[in-house]
Amino acid sequence: MPFCTNCGNNLADSARFCPSCGTAFGGGGAPQFTPPQFTPPPPNMQVAPLDYTIQGDNLQVARIRLKAGQEVYAEAGKMVYKTANVDWETRMSGNTIGEKLLGALRRTVTGESLFLTYFRARTDGEVGFAGSYPGRIQPFDLAPGQSILVQRDGFLCAQPTVQLTVALVKKLGAGFFGGEGFILEKLTGPGIVFIHGGGDFIEFNLKPGEMLQVDTGCVVAFDESVNYDIQLVGGIKTALFGGEGLFLATLTGPGRVIVQSLTLEKLRRELAPARRGGDEHSPLGALGGLFRSED
């Protein structure tokens, strides 16, 4: 049965407009589905300011104080607390059926939940969010059309004006060996977005052409203007016994880069019950890490 591409309402075969939302279909019959296209927001778009503080040291919580009618959305499972006057609803992102389906498909590709959780205050209230492991929270105040790329699982929460999409790594080598795979999360303003990473953060502002070499997996976020790739380490001896694997991530400016001091993979490995001997390393064990970093 044909349906309205704007609101999803079922239509008669000869319908020329949707009786629910009034969308017209010209020649009648079943409306043709066209994939939704993201329209950049106007450069002068105004976003209501967000009142927030980040509390804590290495187990930080983003405390967001919402005014009546104000809303934020977050990854499922990231909420720590909320006041009773803040309503929450789990739903797919997007305004139309097509946008919801495409958004669900993209999130499936990233390994995330199909749904996002939206929090809306009936009267002034508060909601808190935190990451799933020890680390830091970093806010970004994005201008209209401004984008940042974030590691998978790095997104925490954002204002509803921020668009969360998937970005594919452009270069094959960076996808295979860059520590993040082929998928990164892309966040586009306007609005404030919060990201989470492990340990402490180190921030770099790269000049045009300036290059930073980073242990694979330690890159948390970078501006869309930064070029991301991988390169081989200096020599075979360094690759075998340096504990850093064969590759380093290279980021070339201009733009901002944020690096984390602790990766989730390293934390899992250090907490594994089978690990013994503290920081002892066997020379033969280096062979097993030839293609991967210790981080």
Secondary structure, 3 states (H helix, E strand, C coil): CCECCCCCCECCCCCCECCCCCCECCCCCCCCCCCCCCCCCCCCCCCCCCEEEEECCCECEEEEEECCCCEEEEECCCEEEECCCEEEEEECCCCCHHHHHHHHHHHHHHCCCCCEEEEEECCCEEEEECCCCCEEEEEEEECCCCEEEECCCCEEEECCCCEEEEEECCCHHHHHHCCCCCEEEEEECCEEEEEEEEEEEEEEEECCCCEEEEECCCEEEEECCCEEEEEECCCHHHHHHCCCCCEEEEEECCEEEEEEEECHHHHHHHHCCCCCCCCCCCCCHHHHCCCCCCC
